[in-house]
Amino acid sequence: MIFEFFGSKKKAVIAMAHIGALPGTPLYDAKGGVAKLVDGVLADVEKLQAGGVDAIMFGNENDRPYVFKAPPEGIAAMTAVVEAVKPALKVPFGVNYLWDPTASVAIGAATGAKFVREIFTGLFASDMGLWEPNCAAASRLRHNLGRDDMKLLFNINAEFAHSLDQRPIELRAKSAVFSSLADAILVSGPLTGQPADQSHLRKVAETVTDVPIFANTGVNIDNVRDVLSVASGVVIGTHFKVDGNTWNAVDGDRVKRFMDVVATLR
């Protein structure tokens, strides 16, 4: 069993529902407003669920350029969008506010999410500057809000960044479980939509055996067999989009074809 909310599934697929740019960000469509954000993500959620994904994760990938501390208007808008979409959900859901673990936990707790994904540990040189997440603050907030049941998925090697911690990735992953209570470890590629190094994924899976390991980026119909031979699950955004473009809408046919392959692997 991966997590209780996945039932008896031995391999899980978490699909991204990318919300349009939130208020306060350069790409926000003020004319369309929050209503447009809700309509857009609802259309994607419908296709993802029809294709048979196991869970959905709401994210603010469109809020470029990214920040390390979520502004109040972003937290409020993302919470409002998730709450508006919840009645349509038939699968468990999680949230991720890039790149703020405390905000992600707050939104997850407020909306009833089953899990939260973020960079919780480490120190990185990134496109956004020096990246120093505060795992302790996020974990304490989860506890203080009475949501110890909400799983924290630790993305162990940040996208758009380079770790300043020179320990091997598998040791950093093991340390995150031991010292920071990670509920799962996610292994990423260097950018959104680019695959994780298969050797990194394998080393982490061989070293960390007490929590699930997920491939976090770049999984597609051509590599999913290899990935799931090692990992407990995958997080997919880009591959499910029209033409495999991160910023496009979800392509329901791509989702269905992918999930048909996954069905043969579990």
N, C-alpha and C positions, 0 to 999 in steps of 0.2 A: 504493500500500500504506500502511495506517495504521500497524500494527505487525505484526511477523512472525507473532504468534500469532493474528491475525485472518485470515491467509491472503490471498487475493486480494480480499476484501471492500473495496469503496470507501466504504461507509458501515457503521458499527458501532453496535450497541445493547448497552449494558451495563446489566443489570438489578440492582437492589438486593435483597439478601436481608437484611432487617432482623432482627437477633438480638433476642430479648426482653431486658429490662433485666438487666444483669449484676450479679453479687454486689457488694455495697457501695453500690448505688444505691437511691434511695427506692422505686422501683417493682419491685425484684427480688422474685421469688416464691421465698422460701427453702424453702417446702414442696415445690415442684416441682423446685427445684434445677437443676443444669446439664443433667440428663437432659431436662427439659421444654424448655429452650432448644434443645437439639439436635433434639428431635422437631418443634418449631415451625418451625425454619428448614429442616429436611429437607422438610417438606410444601410450603413455598414454593418451594424449589429444584426439586422435582419438577414443579411447575406451570410454572415459568419455562422449564425445559428442554424440556418438552413443547410449549410455545408457540413455541419456536425462537429464543430470545435468543442473542446471540453470546458473551456473557460474563456472569459474575455477580460482584458485589462485595458482600462481607460488611461490614455496618456496625452500629454500636451506637446507632442513632437513639433507642432507647428509654431511654437513660441520662440522662434529664432530671432535674434541671438539669445542663447540660454543664460539663465542667471542661477546663482547658488542659493539665493534666498527668495522664496516666493513672495510677491507683493500681495496685499490684502485683496485687491480686485481679482487677481488670478485665482486665489484660493476660493473666494466666494463664487466666481463664475464656474470653475470646474466642479465644485460641490453641487451647484444648481443644475448643471448639465447632467451629471451622474444621477442625481435624484429624479430628474425628468425622464431619463431613459430606463430607470430601474423597473417600472411596470412591464416593460417589454422583454425583460431578461428571463431566460429559461435555464441558464447555466450560471455557475458561480462567477463572481467578478472580483477584480482587484483594481488598484489604482497606482499611478506613478506620476508625481509632479516633478519634472526635470528641473534642476537637479537638487532637490531639497528633500531630504529624508524626513525631517520633522513635519513639513507641510504635507507630505505624502501620507504619513501616519495620521495626521489630523483629518484629512479628507477621507481616508479609509475608515477611520473610526466613526466619523459623522454619518457616512453613507451606508455603513454595514458591510463593507468589503471583507472578503475572506482572506485577502493577501495584499501586500504592498511590495513593490520592487523599487530598489534604489541603490546608489552607491552609499554604503553605510560606513565603510572602513577604508583606511589607506590615506596616502598623500600623493597627489598627482600634479604634474605640469600639464596644462590643458589649453585648448583654444580660448577658454574663458578666464584664464589666469590660474593662480595657485589654488588647488582644489583640496579642501580639508574638511570632509564631512564630520558630523558629530553624531556618532552612533549612540552614545550614551543618552543624549537628549531625546532622540527619537524613541529609543527603547523605553525610557522612563515615561515618556508621554503615552505610549501604548498602554503601559501598566496603569498609569494614573487615570486613564480614560476607561479602564475596565475592559480592555480589548486584548488580553493576553492570548486569546484564541486566534487573533489575526496574525497570519504567518508573515514573517519578514524575509523576503527574497533578496539576498545580497549579491548584487552585480559586482564581481570581484576584480574585474579589470575594465576600467572605464573606457567608454567610447570617446573619441575626440581628445584622448589624453594618454600620457605615458606615466606609469607608476614610478615614483621616486624611491620606492621600497625595492631594494635589489634582491630580496629573497625570491626563490622560485615560486611560481604562481601556486603550485600545490601546497607549499608551506603557508603562504598567505591565506589560502582558502581554509586550511586546517586550523590556523590560528584564529580566523574569524569565527569559526564554530566554537572553539574552545573559549576564547576571551570575550566574544561579543554576541554569543548565543544566536548565531544565524540559523534560521529554520530551513534554508535551502541556499545553495551556491549556484550562481549563474556565471557562465563563461562567455565572454563577448569577443567579437572581432574588433578591429581598429575603428570602424565607422558603422553607422546604422546600415543594415542591409548587407554587410560583408561578413563572411563566415568566421567563426572562432577557429583558431589553430587546432586541428584535430588532436595533435600531440598534447596540447595544453588541456584539452577536454579530457583526454584519457588519463593524464597524470593526476588531474584533480579527482576524477572518479575513482582511481585506484587508491588515492590517499585519504579521501574523505568518504567514509562508508556509512556514517551514521545519520546523514541528512541527504535529501534528493539533490541531484546535480542536473541543471538545465543548460542547454545551449541557448544563448540569449539573442544572437543575431545571425543573419545570413543563412538560415536553414531554408532549403527549397526541396522541390520534388526529386531533384537529382542526388542530393546528398543526405536525405533524411534517413535512409536505411543505415548508412554508416554512423550518423549521429546517434540514432536511437539504439544502436548496438552498444553504445557506451553510456549515454545519458538517460535519465529517468523521464525527461520531457524536453519540450522546446517552447520557445516564445517566438511568434512569427508576426511580423507586420508587413514588411516590404513585399515578400513573395506573394502575398494574398491580394496585392493591389493590381489594378489594370496596368498591363505591360511591365509588371514588376517594378513600378516606380513608387517610391515611398510616399510621395505627395498626392497620388491619385486615389480615387475611391476604391473600395473593395470590389474585386471581381469574383462573383459567386461561383463561376465555373472553375476557377483556379483553386478555390477553397475546397470544392467537392472532389476534384481530381487528387489533391494532396491528401485529404482525409481518407479517400479510398485506398491509397497506398499505406497510410498509417494503420488502417484496419487490418492489413495483412501482417503487420508487425507486432500485434498485441492480441 
